[in-house]
Amino acid sequence: MSILEEVRGQLSVLSLNHARDHLERLVEQAQRHDWTPMQFLQHVLKEEVSGRQMRNRLRRLRAAEMPYEASLEGFDFGFQNSVSKQHLKQLADLTWLESAYNVMFLGPPGVGKTHLAISLGMAAIEAGYSVCFVSMEQLIHVLKTAEMSSRSRKKLKHLNNADLVILDEVGFQPISRQEAHLLFELINRLYQQTSVILTSNKSFEEWGEFLGDPVITAAMLDRLMHKCELFNMKGDSYRITHRKRILPEEPG
């Protein structure tokens, strides 16, 4: 057995798998750049740390179940000027997560609520936080089937243990009083423990209507708004304004 194979085996025993897989390249670089033993060790450890960070990021991203990836850099603040780019960049520092603050984006469809919510969620994933994305429709299904479905129980466990929960499309469909009670129980568990980013096409005055219970509505908003940054977004739908066509426009 060569020394290279022996060292590769020792790295496997120590679970330094990323360094093991790149050992030969690192040895070649050490010879080419005339690294000292300490420099070589530094690069081996750096390779392992980098690999673990990438694996952990990928694991957090998969667990979050984002519908797509988005960033603040990709948001058109020129088109949607009802939110401040400076304020969103301040939120991207994520200090509010440590104190379980919430963020709410309210406004009509197409103004960028979900894009901004996912952008902050992606920033949290990059920073090492556990994130869970769920639409209102999916959440109600999870809450109603948690006792019968292992998949729903797993999702609910992730919701309860996440550092940040993104609840999307609240208010698109009315829910029953029983479903409103289940939703309140979840919000109450998350209160003061977990940050929530919430998007809704309904104003607070309309929440009682789709939740079907004014008492539950008041209690839920009381917890969500206690420590919260609120954005009331306005304007035209970005998707409709920038719709993509199949056929070219005919000349006038």
Long-range contacts (C-beta under 8 A, 24 or more apart in sequence): 16-44, 16-48, 17-51, 18-47, 18-48, 18-50, 18-51, 18-52, 18-55, 19-44, 19-45, 19-47, 19-48, 19-51, 21-51, 22-47, 22-51, 56-128, 57-125, 57-126, 60-125, 60-128, 60-129, 60-130, 60-131, 61-125, 63-130, 63-131, 63-132, 63-158, 64-121, 64-125, 64-130, 64-131, 64-132, 64-133, 65-132, 65-133, 65-134, 66-118, 66-121, 66-122, 66-131, 66-133, 67-114, 67-118, 67-133, 68-118, 69-118, 69-122, 70-115, 70-118, 70-119, 70-122, 71-119, 71-122, 72-116, 72-119, 72-123, 74-115, 74-119, 75-112, 75-115, 75-116, 75-119, 76-112, 76-238, 79-235, 79-238, 79-241, 80-111, 80-112, 80-233, 80-235, 80-238, 81-235, 82-107, 82-111, 82-231, 82-232, 82-233, 82-234, 82-235, 83-112, 83-116, 83-231, 83-233, 87-229, 88-116, 88-119, 88-120, 91-120, 91-229, 92-119, 92-120, 92-123, 94-120, 94-123, 94-124, 94-127, 94-129, 96-195, 96-229, 97-124, 97-129, 97-163, 97-164, 97-195, 99-227, 100-191, 100-192, 100-193, 100-194, 100-195, 100-227, 101-195, 101-227, 101-228, 101-229, 102-195, 102-196, 102-197, 102-198, 102-224, 102-225, 102-227, 102-228, 102-229, 103-195, 103-196, 103-197, 103-198, 103-228, 103-229, 103-230, 103-231, 104-197, 104-198, 104-199, 104-200, 104-224, 104-225, 104-228, 104-229, 104-230, 104-231, 105-197, 105-198, 105-199, 105-200, 105-231, 105-233, 106-199, 106-200, 106-201, 106-202, 106-203, 106-204, 106-230, 106-231, 106-232, 106-233, 107-201, 107-231, 107-232, 107-233, 107-234, 107-235, 108-201, 108-233, 108-234, 108-237, 109-201, 109-237, 110-236, 110-237, 110-238, 110-239, 110-240, 111-233, 111-234, 111-235, 111-236, 111-237, 111-238, 112-233, 112-238, 113-199, 113-200, 113-201, 113-233, 114-168, 114-169, 114-199, 116-231, 117-166, 117-168, 117-197, 117-198, 117-199, 118-166, 120-164, 120-197, 121-164, 121-166, 121-197, 124-163, 124-164, 129-163, 129-164, 130-158, 130-161, 130-162, 130-163, 130-164, 131-162, 131-163, 131-164, 131-165, 131-166, 132-158, 132-159, 132-162, 132-164, 132-165, 132-166, 133-166, 133-168, 134-159, 134-165, 134-166, 134-167, 134-168, 135-167, 135-168, 135-169, 136-167, 136-168, 136-169, 136-170, 136-171, 136-172, 136-173, 136-175, 137-169, 137-172, 137-173, 139-167, 139-183, 139-186, 140-175, 140-179, 140-182, 140-183, 143-179, 143-182, 143-183, 143-186, 144-179, 144-182, 159-186, 159-190, 160-189, 160-190, 160-194, 162-194, 163-194, 163-195, 164-194, 164-195, 164-196, 164-197, 165-190, 165-194, 165-195, 165-196, 165-197, 166-196, 166-197, 166-198, 166-199, 167-196, 167-197, 167-198, 167-199, 168-198, 168-199, 169-199, 169-200, 169-201, 170-198, 170-199, 170-200, 170-202, 171-200, 171-201, 171-202, 171-206, 171-207, 171-210, 172-201, 173-210, 174-209, 174-210, 174-211, 174-212, 175-210, 175-211, 175-212, 176-212, 177-212, 177-213, 177-216, 180-211, 180-212, 180-213, 180-216, 180-217, 181-213, 181-216, 183-211, 183-220, 184-216, 184-219, 184-220, 187-220, 187-223, 187-224, 188-219, 188-223, 191-223, 191-226, 192-226, 192-227, 196-224, 198-224
